Amino acid sequence: MQKIKVHDLGIIKYADALDIQTSKFNELINNKINERSNSDAHLLYLCEHQPVITLGKAANQQNILLSEDFLKEKGIDVVAVNRGGDVTFHGPGQITGYPILDLDFFTSDLKVYMRMLEEVMIMTIAHYGIEGYRIEDATGVWVNSKIDNQPKKIAAFGVKTSRWITMHGFALNVDVDLNYFNYINPCGFTDKGVTSLKNEIGNGVDIDEIKQILLDNFAIVFNANFPS
């Protein structure tokens, strides 16, 4: 069983969280290069972000539908990042997680790692009676929304690895303002929408409660525990 230290960064600017996870990512890579790999070095950062649109390595700038000046007026940052995937939005009411893991201790298959992250989200929303599923060639966790019975993304994923060390991760829409997603084509899709736990449950949700459920499921899927 692997030990993963959890740090809740609270509500934080995306750029600041990126600096934090990049520093730890580089530290683990350097340790590995110098044969100082440590199974106790795994971390999981949880946070909520101030409003930001991020563009992955495969992003098409045209998937941002409004001008940079308009977004600036709305207080929305735009940041290009080195994760996989296209355009996405992060903001308050969305649990964003950044696992900094050495996959040599978990799985040597990046696709398996992605399925593990997806499974954590599927188990977490199942706690609230919501059935999540995968769509081939459309990374994420999807639900048939109770609003219109159409597929909508409730959790997004994008990762980077080097020497089997991971960074970036997942974003689960809990009580995020979905209007922000109208400013982009989320993950490059023009024919699929997004939803949130609050939208599907139809009443208030406790984000701290959901974080704990998510951590419990992460521990199960990754066969890990979280030392205090």
KOLDOTI-420101 format. One record per residue: residue in one letter; chain; x, y, z of N, C-alpha, C, O in turn. Coordinates in pm, whole numbers, always signed. Atoms other than C-alpha are relative to their C-alpha. Example, Ala and Ser with C-alpha at 12.3 -4.5 7.8 and 13.67 -1.06 7.14 Angstrom:
BEGIN
PT;A;A;+89;-119;+0;+1230;-450;+780;+90;+120;+0;+194;+118;+66
PT;S;A;-82;-119;-6;+1367;-106;+714;-77;+109;+73;-26;+220;+90
***
This chain:
BEGIN
PT;M;A;+86;-120;+0;+0;+0;+0;+89;+125;+0;+178;+138;+84
PT;Q;A;-82;-120;+13;+145;+334;-107;-53;+113;+89;-173;+123;+115
PT;K;A;+36;-117;-79;+147;+648;+107;-2;+123;-89;+93;+148;-164
PT;I;A;+13;-123;+79;+25;+970;-53;-33;+114;+95;-135;+110;+165
PT;K;A;+27;-117;-82;+49;+1302;+127;-98;+91;-73;-81;+119;-192
PT;V;A;+102;-87;+59;-252;+1526;+66;+17;+142;+53;+30;+164;+174
PT;H;A;-5;-142;-37;-229;+1905;+65;-118;+70;-65;-132;+69;-188
PT;D;A;+111;-79;+52;-544;+2115;+29;+45;+145;-8;+71;+209;+93
PT;L;A;-50;-136;+24;-440;+2446;-124;-110;+105;+7;-82;+224;-5
PT;G;A;+111;-94;-7;-786;+2602;-90;-27;+62;-136;-3;-1;-239
PT;I;A;+23;-72;+125;-886;+2860;-352;+128;+74;-35;+178;+155;+43
PT;I;A;-133;-48;+36;-572;+2955;-541;+4;+32;-149;-63;-33;-229
PT;K;A;-19;-31;+141;-470;+3118;-867;+67;-119;-69;+153;-185;-13
PT;Y;A;-52;+115;+73;-393;+2860;-1132;+153;+6;-10;+221;-95;+12
PT;A;A;-144;-13;+19;-42;+2996;-1194;+76;-35;+128;+184;-95;+122
PT;D;A;-66;+31;-127;+45;+2967;-823;-2;-150;+26;+98;-207;+69
PT;A;A;+8;+146;-18;-77;+2607;-806;+92;-71;-98;+152;-173;-64
PT;L;A;-89;+60;+100;+114;+2529;-1125;+145;+6;+47;+220;-91;+30
PT;D;A;-136;-11;-53;+435;+2658;-965;+26;-104;+108;+132;-166;+112
PT;I;A;-16;+94;-111;+378;+2441;-658;+16;-143;-52;+107;-214;-10
PT;Q;A;-8;+138;+47;+313;+2119;-848;+121;-21;-91;+180;-130;-91
PT;T;A;-117;+14;+86;+590;+2186;-1102;+127;-18;+83;+214;-98;+48
PT;S;A;-116;+12;-88;+843;+2229;-821;+12;-142;+54;+120;-200;+54
PT;K;A;-3;+136;-56;+747;+1896;-664;+23;-104;-110;+96;-201;-89
PT;F;A;-20;+87;+116;+730;+1725;-1006;+148;-7;-36;+203;-116;-55
PT;N;A;-143;-4;+35;+1085;+1838;-1087;+86;-64;+109;+188;-127;+80
PT;E;A;-75;+60;-110;+1204;+1732;-743;-2;-152;-8;+101;-217;+10
PT;L;A;+9;+146;+9;+1076;+1378;-789;+77;-53;-121;+137;-160;-113
PT;I;A;-76;+41;+117;+1227;+1357;-1137;+149;+1;+31;+222;-93;-2
PT;N;A;-141;-11;-35;+1563;+1476;-1008;+43;-113;+93;+151;-170;+78
PT;N;A;-32;+111;-92;+1552;+1221;-725;+10;-132;-76;+95;-216;-46
PT;K;A;-1;+125;+76;+1475;+947;-975;+126;-11;-85;+187;-117;-94
PT;I;A;-121;-2;+81;+1760;+1048;-1205;+121;-37;+85;+213;-106;+40
PT;N;A;-112;+24;-90;+1992;+1034;-906;-22;-121;+90;+42;-138;+194
PT;E;A;+27;+127;-67;+1847;+701;-793;-35;+19;+147;+9;-55;+235
PT;R;A;+48;-24;-136;+1681;+849;-487;-153;-9;+5;-218;+58;+85
PT;S;A;+145;+16;+1;+1326;+740;-570;-48;-47;+136;+16;-129;+201
PT;N;A;+51;+28;-134;+1113;+719;-258;-150;-22;-11;-224;+66;-54
PT;S;A;+142;+31;+10;+776;+548;-239;-84;+85;+95;-206;+89;+83
PT;D;A;+73;-88;-92;+685;+790;+41;-11;+143;-52;-61;+231;+18
PT;A;A;-7;-137;+51;+727;+1095;-184;-124;+41;-78;-133;+156;-122
PT;H;A;+120;-33;+78;+386;+1078;-359;-81;+111;+70;-90;+116;+192
PT;L;A;+85;-107;-52;+163;+1383;-320;-128;+11;-83;-131;-27;-200
PT;L;A;+123;-36;+70;-191;+1484;-410;-41;+138;+48;-75;+156;+165
PT;Y;A;+46;-135;-31;-275;+1854;-422;-146;+12;-41;-183;-21;-153
PT;L;A;+139;-33;+30;-643;+1948;-400;-17;+151;+9;+46;+216;+93
PT;C;A;+24;-143;-7;-769;+2298;-469;-124;+36;-79;-182;-47;-149
PT;E;A;+94;-65;+91;-1026;+2524;-626;+75;+118;-59;+157;+181;+8
PT;H;A;-72;-108;+65;-907;+2781;-875;-85;+125;-14;-207;+118;-28
PT;Q;A;+63;-122;+48;-990;+3141;-932;-20;-18;-150;+56;-91;-214
PT;P;A;+38;+30;+139;-1150;+3159;-1281;+118;+5;-97;+192;+104;-102
PT;V;A;-110;+9;+95;-906;+3047;-1551;-38;-94;-114;-105;-195;-93
PT;I;A;+10;+88;+116;-911;+2900;-1900;+140;-50;-30;+233;+30;-42
PT;T;A;-131;+56;+30;-623;+2662;-1971;-2;-69;-135;-102;-128;-176
PT;L;A;-15;+61;+132;-497;+2540;-2306;+109;-105;+7;+224;-75;+39
PT;G;A;-97;+107;+3;-327;+2202;-2331;+83;+3;-127;+66;+91;-211
PT;K;A;-92;+2;+113;-61;+2107;-2584;-72;-15;-133;-23;+31;-236
PT;A;A;+73;+22;+125;-323;+2005;-2840;-109;+105;-22;-194;+88;-110
PT;A;A;+111;-96;+3;-541;+2312;-2786;-4;+81;-129;+99;+117;-187
PT;N;A;+27;-90;+111;-693;+2509;-3069;-49;+132;+58;-151;+136;+126
PT;Q;A;+36;-131;-55;-705;+2879;-2982;-142;+39;-34;-204;+115;+41
PT;Q;A;+136;-35;+41;-1036;+2903;-3168;-106;-60;+91;-223;-22;+84
PT;N;A;+95;+55;-97;-1196;+2696;-2894;-25;+94;+118;-109;+66;+203
PT;I;A;+36;-110;-90;-1184;+3010;-2681;-87;+95;-82;-40;+152;-181
PT;L;A;+100;-64;+85;-1494;+3186;-2808;-11;+150;+19;-82;+217;-57
PT;L;A;+10;-142;-28;-1446;+3534;-2662;+139;+62;+2;+240;-8;+17
PT;S;A;-129;-68;+9;-1174;+3795;-2685;+72;+1;+134;+11;-10;+240
PT;E;A;-81;-7;-122;-888;+3815;-2438;-38;+121;+84;-36;+115;+207
PT;D;A;+40;-120;-73;-999;+4168;-2347;-129;-24;+78;-141;+20;+193
PT;F;A;+126;+30;-70;-1350;+4044;-2260;+26;-89;+120;-27;-66;+229
PT;L;A;-30;+91;-109;-1211;+3761;-2051;+71;+72;+114;+45;+45;+231
PT;K;A;-71;-78;-101;-980;+4002;-1871;-97;+83;+82;-84;+94;+204
PT;E;A;+103;-79;-70;-1279;+4224;-1788;-79;-87;+97;-122;-40;+202
PT;K;A;+73;+94;-85;-1450;+3917;-1643;+88;-60;+110;+40;-139;+191
PT;G;A;-90;+53;-101;-1144;+3841;-1430;+43;-143;-25;+71;-216;+70
PT;I;A;-34;+138;+35;-1063;+3520;-1617;+140;-2;-63;+163;+61;-166
PT;D;A;-134;+16;+55;-697;+3431;-1672;-3;-101;-115;-92;-186;-121
PT;V;A;-19;+98;+107;-584;+3242;-1984;+145;-47;+10;+238;+33;+3
PT;V;A;-134;+55;-24;-286;+3007;-1935;+23;-120;-92;-59;-213;-95
PT;A;A;-41;+115;+78;-111;+2773;-2180;+83;-92;+89;+173;-47;+160
PT;V;A;-66;+96;-89;+9;+2455;-2006;+51;-119;-80;+15;-138;-196
PT;N;A;-65;+111;+70;+209;+2144;-2092;-68;-134;+26;-4;-238;+14
PT;R;A;+75;+125;-14;-61;+1886;-2018;-57;-41;-136;-53;+36;-231
PT;G;A;+73;+41;+118;-243;+1682;-2278;-137;+65;-4;-182;+124;+95
PT;G;A;+137;-49;+11;-583;+1785;-2407;-9;+138;-61;+90;+198;-101
PT;D;A;+31;-125;+68;-746;+2097;-2541;-28;+110;+102;+52;+133;+193
PT;V;A;+35;-115;-84;-922;+2389;-2369;-95;-44;+110;-187;-122;+86
PT;T;A;+94;+26;-108;-1089;+2370;-2031;-7;+122;+92;+72;+215;+82
PT;F;A;+20;-108;-96;-1213;+2595;-1753;+13;-55;+141;-32;-165;+169
PT;H;A;-4;+31;-142;-1134;+2588;-1382;-51;+121;+78;-24;+235;+41
PT;G;A;+51;-110;-80;-1310;+2792;-1117;-51;-47;+134;-53;-168;+161
PT;P;A;+56;+36;-132;-1459;+2801;-767;-117;-96;-15;-197;-86;-108
PT;G;A;+106;+100;+7;-1690;+2511;-695;+38;-122;-80;-45;-210;-102
PT;Q;A;-52;+115;+75;-1476;+2269;-894;+120;-55;+78;+214;+19;+108
PT;I;A;-113;+62;-69;-1247;+2023;-714;+103;-38;-105;+78;-122;-191
PT;T;A;-110;+31;+91;-917;+2017;-901;+107;-74;+79;+143;-34;+189
PT;G;A;-99;+82;-69;-662;+1752;-812;+124;-22;-84;+115;-47;-204
PT;Y;A;-128;+17;+67;-295;+1724;-899;+81;-109;+68;+154;-81;+163
PT;P;A;-83;+107;-56;-143;+1383;-820;+143;+10;-54;+164;+9;-175
PT;I;A;-142;+6;+36;+238;+1396;-820;+49;-137;+46;+92;-153;+160
PT;L;A;-24;+140;-34;+304;+1023;-829;+113;-56;-84;+134;-14;-197
PT;D;A;-94;+80;+78;+582;+791;-935;-75;-127;-42;-100;-216;+39
PT;L;A;+83;+110;+47;+388;+548;-1152;+70;-135;+6;+4;-238;-8
PT;D;A;-68;+128;-19;+658;+284;-1107;-56;-76;+119;-43;-198;+127
PT;F;A;+58;+64;-118;+481;+216;-777;-150;-30;-17;-214;-85;+73
PT;F;A;+145;+19;+20;+130;+203;-932;-30;-78;-128;-92;-184;-121
PT;T;A;+24;+67;+127;+117;+108;-1302;+99;+52;-102;+138;+169;-99
PT;S;A;-93;-41;+106;+350;+114;-1601;-73;+31;-130;-13;+34;-237
PT;D;A;+84;-27;+117;+63;+193;-1839;-74;+131;+22;-159;+139;+110
PT;L;A;+62;-131;-18;-41;+557;-1878;-151;-6;-22;-226;+65;+44
PT;K;A;+145;+14;+24;-381;+454;-2017;-69;-56;+123;-180;-16;+157
PT;V;A;+56;+57;-124;-441;+247;-1704;-9;+109;+106;-108;+117;+179
PT;Y;A;+3;-112;-97;-349;+550;-1491;-120;+91;-26;-189;+131;+68
PT;M;A;+115;-86;+33;-608;+760;-1676;-131;-67;+38;-222;-2;+90
PT;R;A;+123;+73;-37;-873;+490;-1627;-17;-2;+151;-130;+2;+201
PT;M;A;+7;-1;-146;-786;+484;-1256;-55;+134;+49;-141;+139;+137
PT;L;A;+52;-132;-38;-843;+859;-1226;-149;+10;-32;-227;+62;+48
PT;E;A;+142;-2;+38;-1172;+823;-1413;-83;-81;+98;-193;-40;+136
PT;E;A;+75;+86;-91;-1278;+540;-1183;-24;+68;+135;-130;+53;+194
PT;V;A;+19;-75;-124;-1222;+759;-876;-120;+93;-13;-202;+101;+79
PT;M;A;+112;-93;+20;-1465;+1015;-1022;-133;-74;-14;-235;-31;+40
PT;I;A;+123;+78;+18;-1719;+751;-1126;-51;-50;+135;-171;-44;+161
PT;M;A;+39;+46;-133;-1719;+606;-774;-51;+114;+87;-144;+97;+166
PT;T;A;+37;-114;-84;-1745;+951;-618;-139;+50;-33;-218;+76;+58
PT;I;A;+135;-49;+34;-2051;+1064;-813;-105;-108;+22;-223;-77;+42
PT;A;A;+96;+108;-28;-2209;+720;-766;-52;+9;+143;-164;-35;+171
PT;H;A;+44;-19;-139;-2224;+804;-394;-127;+84;+5;-207;+73;+98
PT;Y;A;+118;-88;+5;-2487;+1061;-494;-104;-48;-100;-193;+27;-140
PT;G;A;+100;+61;+87;-2680;+824;-719;+13;+39;-145;-82;+25;-222
PT;I;A;-21;-42;+139;-2529;+954;-1044;+88;-104;-69;+195;-139;-19
PT;E;A;-75;+101;+76;-2412;+701;-1303;+93;+69;-99;+48;+135;-193
PT;G;A;-98;-55;+92;-2092;+809;-1472;+53;-108;-93;+51;-226;-59
PT;Y;A;-52;+97;+96;-1941;+645;-1778;+107;+67;-88;+125;+188;-84
PT;R;A;-103;-46;+91;-1663;+675;-2035;-54;-1;-142;-143;-80;-175
PT;I;A;+29;+0;+143;-1692;+761;-2404;+132;-20;-73;+229;+51;-46
PT;E;A;-124;+27;+73;-1432;+617;-2641;+44;+125;-77;-36;+192;-141
PT;D;A;-61;-115;+67;-1199;+885;-2777;-52;+134;+51;-41;+236;-17
PT;A;A;+45;-125;-63;-1352;+1144;-2543;+32;-9;+148;-55;-37;+231
PT;T;A;-47;+16;-138;-1146;+1145;-2225;-87;+81;+96;-120;+196;+70
PT;G;A;+81;-68;-101;-1349;+1231;-1917;-99;-96;+61;-106;-213;+23
PT;V;A;+113;+75;-54;-1639;+1111;-1708;-126;+74;-41;-138;+195;-25
PT;W;A;+121;-55;+58;-1979;+1164;-1862;-123;-53;+73;-119;-160;+133
PT;V;A;+129;+43;-55;-2338;+1144;-1739;-108;+35;-99;-95;+130;-177
PT;N;A;+119;-40;+74;-2673;+1142;-1910;-78;+95;+89;-143;+53;+185
PT;S;A;+54;-102;-88;-2797;+1467;-1765;-150;-15;+21;-225;-43;-73
PT;K;A;+144;+8;-29;-3132;+1462;-1591;-74;+119;-60;-197;+117;-70
PT;I;A;+63;-118;+57;-3195;+1802;-1749;-58;-31;-138;-172;+6;-168
PT;D;A;+46;+28;+136;-3220;+1674;-2109;+38;-140;-49;+19;-172;-166
PT;N;A;-41;+138;+32;-3087;+1313;-2099;+109;-6;-107;+125;-108;-174
PT;Q;A;-110;-4;+96;-2793;+1419;-2318;+133;-21;+73;+145;+14;+190
PT;P;A;-130;+18;-63;-2429;+1322;-2252;+64;+134;+36;+74;+223;-48
PT;K;A;-68;-120;-45;-2255;+1589;-2047;+120;-40;+86;+114;-136;+163
PT;K;A;-121;+31;-76;-1905;+1594;-1901;-11;+59;+140;-45;+176;+157
PT;I;A;+1;-45;-139;-1887;+1615;-1523;+141;+4;+60;+164;+69;+161
PT;A;A;-139;-1;-47;-1513;+1549;-1480;+93;-4;-120;+72;-81;-214
PT;A;A;-97;-9;+109;-1218;+1638;-1703;+138;-41;+50;+167;-35;+170
PT;F;A;-132;+52;-34;-863;+1503;-1713;+104;+49;-100;+75;+64;-218
PT;G;A;-113;-33;+86;-526;+1608;-1850;+126;-19;+81;+139;+36;+191
PT;V;A;-119;+32;-79;-186;+1481;-1742;+127;+21;-83;+123;+29;-206
PT;K;A;-134;-1;+58;+184;+1510;-1813;+84;-98;+80;+69;-107;+202
PT;T;A;-92;+89;-70;+448;+1250;-1729;+141;+17;-55;+161;+49;-172
PT;S;A;-141;+6;+38;+826;+1239;-1736;+67;-99;+93;+58;-87;+215
PT;R;A;-62;+108;-79;+1023;+934;-1622;-103;-64;+95;-71;-107;+205
PT;W;A;+111;+61;-73;+684;+804;-1502;-41;+78;+125;-111;+25;+211
PT;I;A;+52;-91;-103;+635;+1098;-1264;-115;+77;-63;-105;+122;-177
PT;T;A;+119;-66;+55;+292;+1257;-1308;-16;+142;+54;+31;+175;+163
PT;M;A;+49;-129;-49;+159;+1610;-1285;-129;+33;-75;-172;-43;-163
PT;H;A;+136;-32;+44;-167;+1789;-1370;-94;-111;+50;-53;-187;+138
PT;G;A;+87;+103;-57;-469;+1564;-1314;-145;+11;-39;-180;-9;-156
PT;F;A;+145;+10;+22;-847;+1596;-1278;-71;+124;+51;-19;+200;+133
PT;A;A;+87;-107;-48;-1127;+1845;-1230;-143;-53;+4;-196;-96;-98
PT;L;A;+137;+47;-19;-1468;+1748;-1089;-91;+120;+25;-70;+196;+119
PT;N;A;+94;-110;-15;-1753;+1993;-1135;-99;-31;+112;-182;-121;+100
PT;V;A;+87;+20;-115;-1930;+2017;-800;-109;+106;+4;-228;+76;-13
PT;D;A;+96;-112;-8;-2095;+2358;-767;+55;+119;-78;+37;+235;-39
PT;V;A;-62;-105;+80;-1910;+2552;-1036;-108;+70;-85;-207;+8;-124
PT;D;A;+91;-76;+86;-2088;+2826;-1235;+20;-48;-143;+122;-19;-205
PT;L;A;-13;+61;+133;-2153;+2643;-1563;-4;+103;-112;+31;+70;-226
PT;N;A;+3;-102;+104;-2202;+2970;-1751;+139;+29;-55;+153;+68;-171
PT;Y;A;-136;-23;+47;-1825;+3002;-1772;+35;-89;-120;+114;-50;-206
PT;F;A;-33;+92;+108;-1816;+2702;-2005;-57;+46;-134;-21;-8;-239
PT;N;A;+51;-56;+125;-2014;+2903;-2261;+106;+85;-71;+89;+121;-187
PT;Y;A;-107;-82;+59;-1693;+3100;-2322;+99;-84;-80;+187;-29;-146
PT;I;A;-94;+90;+68;-1515;+2793;-2465;-76;-116;-63;-194;-139;-35
PT;N;A;+44;+134;+39;-1565;+2469;-2654;+74;-96;+91;+190;-129;+65
PT;P;A;-72;+78;-101;-1483;+2249;-2354;+67;-124;-59;+2;-208;-122
PT;C;A;-80;+112;+51;-1205;+2005;-2443;-11;-14;-152;+16;-120;-208
PT;G;A;+9;-2;+146;-1265;+2102;-2806;-132;-49;-56;-151;-49;-178
PT;F;A;+127;+53;+48;-1617;+1957;-2824;-101;+112;-25;-116;+203;+57
PT;T;A;+107;-96;+30;-1892;+2157;-2993;-138;-64;+10;-239;+6;+2
PT;D;A;+128;+72;+0;-2162;+1889;-2966;-34;-63;+134;-132;-136;+145
PT;K;A;+25;+58;-131;-2141;+1796;-2597;+14;+109;+105;+102;+195;+95
PT;G;A;-1;-102;-103;-2212;+2002;-2287;+71;-46;+126;+134;-151;+129
PT;V;A;-58;+31;-131;-2095;+2006;-1927;-109;+10;+106;-212;+74;+85
PT;T;A;+94;-5;-111;-2274;+1958;-1599;+79;-4;+131;+202;-8;+131
PT;S;A;-62;+2;-133;-2207;+1953;-1225;-82;-89;+92;-196;-124;+63
PT;L;A;+75;+78;-99;-2303;+1750;-921;-124;+74;+46;-232;+14;+56
PT;K;A;+115;-77;-45;-2529;+2030;-803;-110;+0;-105;-228;-12;-72
PT;N;A;+96;-2;+109;-2696;+2045;-1143;-77;-132;-7;-197;-133;-34
PT;E;A;+63;+132;+12;-2766;+1671;-1138;-75;-42;+125;-177;-110;+116
PT;I;A;+69;+34;-125;-2860;+1636;-772;-123;+87;+20;-225;+43;+71
PT;G;A;+113;-92;-10;-3083;+1941;-783;-8;+75;+131;-106;+146;+156
PT;N;A;-1;-78;-124;-2988;+2079;-443;+145;+26;+41;+239;-9;-31
PT;G;A;-133;-38;-45;-2693;+2204;-242;+91;-119;+25;+45;-228;+60
PT;V;A;-99;+104;-25;-2374;+2004;-208;+108;+58;+91;+135;+178;+89
PT;D;A;-106;-39;-93;-2100;+2016;+55;+133;-40;-62;+166;-159;-67
PT;I;A;-121;+32;+74;-1769;+2041;-127;+104;-70;+89;+182;-151;+40
PT;D;A;-94;+69;-89;-1569;+1935;+182;-37;-146;+17;+50;-233;+24
PT;E;A;+45;+138;-8;-1782;+1622;+214;+40;-76;-125;+85;-191;-118
PT;I;A;-34;+66;+126;-1724;+1544;-153;+150;-23;-10;+193;-126;-62
PT;K;A;-146;+21;-1;-1349;+1594;-114;+36;-126;+79;+121;-204;+35
PT;Q;A;-31;+117;-81;-1346;+1332;+161;-41;-128;-69;+32;-227;-65
PT;I;A;+45;+118;+75;-1549;+1086;-46;+96;-29;-115;+130;-144;-141
PT;L;A;-95;+15;+110;-1314;+1147;-338;+130;-62;+51;+185;-152;-12
PT;L;A;-124;+55;-56;-1010;+1080;-117;-17;-147;+39;+73;-228;+17
PT;D;A;+26;+139;-36;-1167;+760;+16;+6;-90;-123;+63;-199;-120
PT;N;A;+1;+79;+123;-1221;+639;-340;+138;-4;-66;+176;-105;-124
PT;F;A;-137;-3;+52;-872;+748;-448;+85;-105;+71;+164;-176;+9
PT;A;A;-75;+98;-78;-730;+535;-167;-32;-143;-44;+56;-228;-51
PT;I;A;+41;+134;+44;-929;+233;-285;+60;-33;-137;+122;-138;-155
PT;V;A;-43;+27;+138;-844;+264;-655;+152;-10;-10;+204;-93;-85
PT;F;A;-146;-3;+9;-475;+340;-599;+67;-84;+109;+189;-85;+120
PT;N;A;-54;+82;-108;-435;+104;-302;+98;+80;+83;+214;+42;+99
PT;A;A;-85;-95;-69;-301;+390;-96;-66;+44;+131;-185;+20;+154
PT;N;A;+56;-69;-114;-344;+568;+233;+62;+140;+9;+160;+171;-59
PT;F;A;-39;-140;-7;-303;+928;+333;+46;+32;+143;-36;+64;+228
PT;P;A;-50;-29;-136;-78;+979;+637;-19;+148;+33;-7;+234;-53
PT;S;A;+19;-139;-42;-146;+1294;+838;+134;+68;+18;+139;+186;+54
***
